Amino acid sequence: MSSFGPEELLDCYRRGVFPMADSRDDPRIFLMDPDERGIIPLDGLHVSRSLAKFMRNMTFDITYDKVFASVISKCAEAAPDRKNTWINAGIEYLYTHLHDCGNAHSVEVWHEDELVGGLYGVSIGGAFFGESMFSRKTNASKVALVKLVERLKAGGYTLLDTQFLTDHLETMGAIEIPREQYQNLLSEALKVKARFHLA
């Protein structure tokens, strides 16, 4: 896929497919089009009482697109609960270029000037395709997701794609839908003129 660049990547998302690698050290990239797709309905985000209380008293600071490259790098790192990741060097390169073009965004969670959590994804029209998240302090990735959903709703987005359904995402309100239903939602979302940056 040597000729595969940012424009080709955006075309993949418009068709409803997305790239992955088998591991951090595998240079190959392949495309995924799962039968069942994970999404978080933007009006269906579940914030537990304990998380809501945590957020009312948290000492985290939140930024957007301040250190995109650092977020994707942290997402690519091995962690105690994730020994390997699917983010290889080629994927880092592609998404960093998408960010430079204004089509990829990050949410960053800071504690005392240390990047402790965050997520990144791709934005086209009214669709946001969540790619990966990381957490180095309790609730950091959950806070990033809550802040993402707040921003997407304020910016006029209609679809938050999580690709797969994980236990972690399910506790936050993610559901699984068939490919055909996903394609219908995607088609409508691509017609929307949403904006990630509100200022």
N, C-alpha and C positions, 0 to 999 in steps of 0.2 A: 504494500500500500504506500509506496514511496511518493506517489502523486496525490496522496490523500492530504488535503489541507483544510483550513478553516471553513471555506465555502462548501466543500464536500461534506464536512461535518454538520454544518447547518442544514444541508439538504437531507441528511440522514434523519435529523430530528423532525423535520417537516414531514417526513414519510412515516415517522413513528418508530424508528430503530435507533439504537445507540451503541457506541463502541465500548469494548472491554478488552482487557488482557488477562491471560490465565494467571499471571503473577507479576510481582514487581520487577523481577529479573527477566521476564519473557518479552522480547522486543516485538512480538507479533500482536496485532490488533485485529479483533474480529467484531462483527456486528450482531447485536441481539434483537430479537423480535418475539418476546415471550407471549405465550397464549393468554396468560393472565397478567394484568398490569397493576402495579400498586399506585394509588393516588391518595392524596389527602384532600377531601372536599374542604374548600376554604372556609365554609361555614360550619365545618364539622371537626375542627381541631379540638382535641380533648386536653384540657389543662387540669390536672388533678388539684385537689385542695392543697396538698403539700407543696406542689410546684408553684401554685399561685401565691402561697404564703412566702415561699422562698424568694420569689421574684419581687415581692413587695419590700423585702428587707435585704436584697442582695447587694453586694459591693462590686458586682461586675459592671464594666463599661462596654457599650456596644458601638461598633463602627461598621461601615459598609464600604466595600471596595478599597479599603485603606491598604491592605497587605494581601492582595489576592494570591500572589505567588507563594507566600508563606502558608496560607491556608491549604492550598492544594498539596504543598510539600508535607505539611503535618498530616493531612489525610492519607498520604502515601506511606507514611512511616508505620512500621510494625508497632503494635501496642500489646500489653498483657492479654487483652481480650480479642486481639486480632493479629495473629502471628504473621500473616501475609496479606497484601492488598492487591487489587487488580489495576492499580494506577502505575503504569510504567513511564519511562522517560518520554516516550512518544506522546502519550496522553497528556502529560504535564505540559509539553511543548504546545500541543494543539489548543488546549484550553487557556493557556496563558495568552496565546494569540487571539483567541476569541474574546478574552477580557479586554485586550488592547483595542479590539474592534467595537467594544461596547455590547457584546452579546453574551458575556459570562460575568457573573457577579458573585460576591462573597459577603457573608455576614461574619463578623469577628467578635469574639468575646474575650475581654481582657480582665485580668486581676492584677492590680498593682503594676501596670505596664508590661505584664507578661501575657502572651497570647495563649489562652487556656482552652479555647474551644472555637468552633466555627463550622461553616459549611459553604459549599459553592455549587453553582448550577448554571444552566444555560437559559437565556431568555429570548423568546421569539414571539412577537405579538403579545397575546394575552396568556401565553403558556410559559411556565417556569419548570424546567426539568432539573430536579434535584439530583446531584451526582454523588456527593459523599459528605460526611461530617466527621468531626473528631471531638474528643473531650479529654482534657487533662485535669479537670476538676469536677466534682460532683455537680450534675445538672447543667454543665456548660453547653453541651450540644442541644439539650432540650430548650434552654433559653434561646439559643440561636434559631431553632426551628420556630418558636413562638414569635420571635421578632421578624423572621422571614415572612410568616403568614400575615402578620400585621401590615408589613410593607406591601405585600402582594395585594391584599384587599384594598389598601389605600390607593394603590397604583392602578387599579382596574383590571387585574389579572382574573382569569376564570378557571385556570387549570394548574394544579401543582402535581406534577408527575414524580413519584418516588421510585419508579422502575420496578422494584420488587417490594413485597410485603415482608417486613421483619418484625420480630416480637417487639423490639424497641419502638418502631414506627406505629405498630398496631395499638400500643398503649396510648399513643398520641392522636389516634383517630383515623389512621390509614386504613384503607379498604382495598380489596382486590376486585378488579372488573375484567370482563372478557375483552379480548383484543378489539373486536368490532365496536363495542361500546366506547372503548378508549379512542379509537380512530374517529368516531363521531364527535367526541368531546374535543379532540385535538383540532379537527377541521374547523369547528366553531371558534376555538380559542385563537387560531392563527389569523382570524379576521379582525381580532380586537387590537386596538392601539393602546397598549398599556405602557406604563413607565415605571421603572425600578427606582429611579432617583426622583424624589418628590419636590425638591427645592427648585 
